[in-house]
Every structure is written in structure tokens, then in C-alpha cells.
Amino acid sequence: MNDTKSMIKNALILFAITLVAGVLLGLVYQVTKDPIAYQDKLAQDKANQSVFAAASTFNDKEINEAALLDAETKHGGVTIESVKEAVDGNGAVLGYVIQVQSKGYGDMIEYTVGITNEGNVNGISIISIAETPGLGMNADKVLTPQFVDKAATQFTVVKNGQLSDASTQIEAISGATITSRAVTNGVNAAVDYFNDALKGGQ
């Protein structure tokens, strides 16, 4: 009998602890939700501006589902998150910012790809990355500069100093080929989406 009472008592105590913990987690979520969303928006705005410095505003562009499906299917591990028009102060569309996620070595890598109306990659800007310190985490330093002002084409990754065509080849981060291919794969998906859905003001 005492064992039964003890079990009931322990179960009630556990229930109370779980209830209190759940309420506290809910309160913490409500308190932090807006600041986190605000910080995410700041990071995205910064990334957009980084790949289109001449733009004054970035307007959401309706996703072409067929082109999106084709790009994501062709480039496995990539998700196209959003597409925005980069607009200058006079209201002219300069090009597009395509936000992608690609599966890296450790986790998803999130970044923007800026492509002009003329079909040039302005560059990429990493929003979120959690790769291996000292290796994949060097993506911003090693990979990002290689995509600046390149024709929007399909890029390939080379390693060990085998770079022979800087217009289409990307030198891998030493010791982080998976990260290098993940980022390049995402850029290629963005290029395919641009060519299928946006090129020529479609």
C-alpha cells in the first residue's frame, strides 16, 4: 500500500515539474520569439545588401514552382528559400537575390546569391553556417570571394591547386571539400532557377 502511495506521489511530483517546465518554456519562447525573428531579418537584409549594394529595396518575387522543383531536384540537398527583386532608388529592377540552403558537412548552410539581369553572379553572402572550425567555417573567407562578378553558369569544385578556369571553377577549401561542394551546389541551383524563371524579366 505504501509503495502504491509512494508511486502516486512521485508521479504527481513529476507531473507538476513537467507542467511548470512546459509553462516556463512557453513563456521563454514568447519572450524571445520577436527578438529572434528581428535578428534573423537583420541578417537576411545584410546578406541581401551584400550581394546587391546598389539596391535600395528588396521586394518578394513570386516563386515559380516548376522552376523551383527542377532546380531542387537537379541539385539534391538544396532548398530555395525565397526570391527577391533587387530594386534601385528609381524603381528599376537590377536583378534578383535568391536565398538558398544547402546540406553541408555538419548542418544546413544558408546564404544569398545575387544575380543581375544581365546574368552575372554579383556574389554570395552567408547568413548561417555551422561547419568544422578552421575548415568548413572558412567558407566566407575562401569561397565567397570566388563567386564575385562571375557569369551565371554551372560551377565545379576543384582541389589541390588544380584550378585551370577561374570563370567556372571554384577552388575548394583545404580539408573541407564537402562544404565547398555544398555551397557551390546551392549557387548552381540558384543559377538554374534564374535561367528558368527570371532571365530576361520572365
N, C-alpha and C positions, 0 to 999 in steps of 0.2 A: 504493500500500500504506500509505504514511504517512498519507494522507488518511483511509483506512478506519479505521486505529488511532485517529486523532485524533477521528473521529466517534463511535467506540465509547466512547472515553474521556470525551468531552463528554456523551454520552448517559448513561453511568454516573454522572457527577458530577451531572447534572440529576436523575436518578432518586433519588440519595442526598439531594439538597437537598429534593426534593418529599416524600420519605419522612419526613425529620426534621421538616419543616414540618407535615406531617399529624399526626405524633405530638404535636408541641407544641400544635397547635390542639386536638387531642383532650384533652390534659391541661388546657389552659386552660378548655375547656368544662366538664370535670368539676369543676374547682375553683370556677368561677363559677356553675354551674347552680343550686345550692341558694340562694346569696345572692340571685340574681336572682329566683328563684321567691318567696323570702321578701319581697323588696321589692314585688313585684307583688301579693302577698296583702295587705301592709300598705296599699298604695294602694287596693285594692278594698275593704278593711274601712273605710278612712277615707271612701271615697265612699258606701258603704252607710250609715254612721252619719250622714253629712252630710245625706242625704235622709230619714232616719228617726231623729232624735235621741232619740226616746222608746223606741226598741227596745233590748233588751239582747243579743239574739242574732238571727242571720240564718241560716235553715235553707233548704237547697236544696229547690226545688219541682220536681217532675217536669214536663218540658216537654210541652205539648200540641202534637204535631207538626202537626196540621191547622191550628190557630190560628196557629202559628209560620209555616207556609208561606203562609197567607193574608196575614199582616202583611208578611212579607218580599217577597212578590210585588207587593202593592199599593204598597209603598214601596221602589222599586228603590234599590240601593246601601246598604241597611240589613241588618245581621245581628243577630239577637237572640242574645246570648252565653249568658245564664243568667237564671234567675228565682229569687228567694229570698223566703221569708216573713219579714217583719219582726215579731219576737215580743217582747212586753214581759216584765218580770220575773215576771209572774203566769202566763205561758204563753199569753196571748191574742195572736192574730194581729191586728196593727194594719193590715197592708196588705202590699204587695209591692214589691220592688226589682227592676227589670228592667234588666239590663245590655245595652247595645247598642253597635254600631259603625256609623258611617255614613261614606260617602265624602265627604271634604271637598275643598277646593281642592288641597291638597298631598298629603294622606295620609288614612288612616282616623282618625276621631275616636272615641274610646272614652269612654263615660260611663254613669252610672246614672240611672234615672228612678224616683222614689219615688211610688207611687200608693196612697192609703188605701183601706180597704174601702168608704168612702162615695163613692169615685170622684173624689177630688181629687188633683191632682198636688202633692205636697209640695214638689218641686223637682227639679233635676238637679245632678249633680256630675261634673265632667270628670276622667277618670283619665289620659287620654293625648291630646295634641293637638300637631300639628306644622304649623300653618298659617303664613301670612306674618306675620313680626314687625310689630307696630304696626297690623295689620289683623285678619286672622282669629284671631291669637293673643289678641285682646281678647275672645274668646268668653266666657271665665269672668267677666269684668268686666261685659260688656254683655248677654249673652244669659241667663246663669244666673239673675240676679235676676228676669227677666221670667216665669219658669216657676213661681215660688214661689206656692203656695196658689191654684192655678187649677183650675177644673173640668176633669176629664179629657175633653177634647173634641179635635177636629181643629183645629190651629193653622195660621194662614197668616202668611207673612212680608210685611211692607210696608216701604217705604224712603222716604227723603227726607221724613220727618216726616208721613207720611200715616196715622198711627195714629188710628183712629176708635173701635176697640173693643178695649180692653186685655184683655178676658176671652178673646178668641180670636185676637188679632193679636199678632205679635212684631215689634218694631222691629229692622230689620236693622242689623248693624254697618256703619258707614260705610266703603265701599270693599271690603266683604267679604260681598257678598250670597250667594255660593256657600257659604261657611262657615255663614252664618245659616240658609240653607235646608237644609243638610246636618244640622245639629243639630235643627232643627225637624222635619225628615222622620223622624229617629230617634225623637223624642218621640212623633210621631203613630203610628209603628209600635208603640211600647210601649203607647200608649193603646188601639190596636186589639186588640193581644194581650190586654190586661187585660179589655176589654169582651167578647171572645170566649171567654176561657179562665178568667178569675179573678173577674170581677164576681159578687157575691152568694155568694162562697165556693164556686164551682164546683170 
